[in-house]
């Protein structure tokens, strides 16, 4: 970054005065494609849970589904370990190279899932291999979210930071959309029997070329201007983990990072990843959807949220982060029960309306929250502190969601359990927002 591109403000911030628009767009693409690859993995695992249960647990009973969802959860348990290691390396050595390597780990482990023989061939080794690869995926993902957000945020101009960063969550929803469309197309073409036998492997194997493309794009980028500024000033933190956990300011921000994204649990993991399984297994025998119908309901809602997120981000850049986050939390709490009543009706059109309304209500949260978390931390500890706080949040509110929902629906017999989860988590996010300072239009902190 040249001298005429940087304007120092005080001792703790750096502002980008002018920036090459082409470089900013490439940085945005590099962040978005990493998000796409990461959540393509999580998405297809959730979308194809019933097929995985048959192949790795030898059935689709409630117990088999719960065991398969344990595989979803273990990746989230591994995320804090990845966040500690990757956060330390990212704040100590830089963002670019680490993010490129993480893409290879995520896509490689996803591809390997598609190569595991079924339990009928290798017995208990099949679920063990599945869970082991999920641990590797979780470790890699633990460093991806905060890394990608930091990478794009440290390139983006102050006035458009949320809009440019919004393409990271858009990448995740487009990944789910592609996974849904691909899975639905394969079921339609090959049929349920072939899908169960071997066709389910194709979406996992498709991660290999996607990962290579993302790796190539990230390797072509330069280090972020904010991190380069730290290097030039010899201000890179020697031990960012110690710095993060010995500062009251950083500890408060980490606590906010744990609870502010609470709405992501029912918003993201239930509404989009768990939804196909929910529609196929949790509405009652007469109202359950077919695999194809469930995937199309999910795909339609994914289109809605992918369109809504950039609009929400633009509003955030204009009116403030807190306004959009508060509106989204209140909206989710209000519409959760009526929309889930539509979803549980068993009617395809009504289910689509229900999920679309929920998706639009959730867009204000998912499109803004990562920008807020990025802006709370200084460059010296941004990767570490953000990664650790968000990884803990995903364990509490996200990774356990499919497993907990399956168990609670089985125990209570109520298909409206996800609506209760939406209301409770919306309240948690709204209360946490009271402790957040507005950061719209402000330069990122450096130290």
Secondary structure, 3 states (H helix, E strand, C coil): CCHHHEEEECCCEEEECCCCHHHHHHHHHHHHHHHHHHHHHHHHHHHCHHHHHHHHHCCCCHHHHHHHHHHHHHHHHHHHHHHHHHHHHHHHHCCHHHHHHHHHHHHHHHHHHCCCCCHHHHCCHHHHHHHHHHHHHHHHHHHHHHHHHHHHHCCCCHHHHHHHHHHHHHHHHHHHHHHHHHHHHHHHHHHHHHHHHHHCHHHHHCHHHHHHHHHHHHHCCCCCHHHHHHHHCCCCCCCHHHHHHCCHHHHHHHHHHHHHHHHHHHHHHHHHHCHHHHHHHCCCCCCCCCHHHHHHHHHHHHHHHHHHHHHHHHHHHHHCHHHHHHHHHHHHHHHHHHHHHHHCCCCHHHHHHHHHHHHHHHHHHHCCHHHHHHHHCCCCCHHHHHHHHHHHHHHHHHHCHHHHHHHHHHHHCCCCHHHHHHHHHHHHHHHHHCCCCCCCCCCCECC
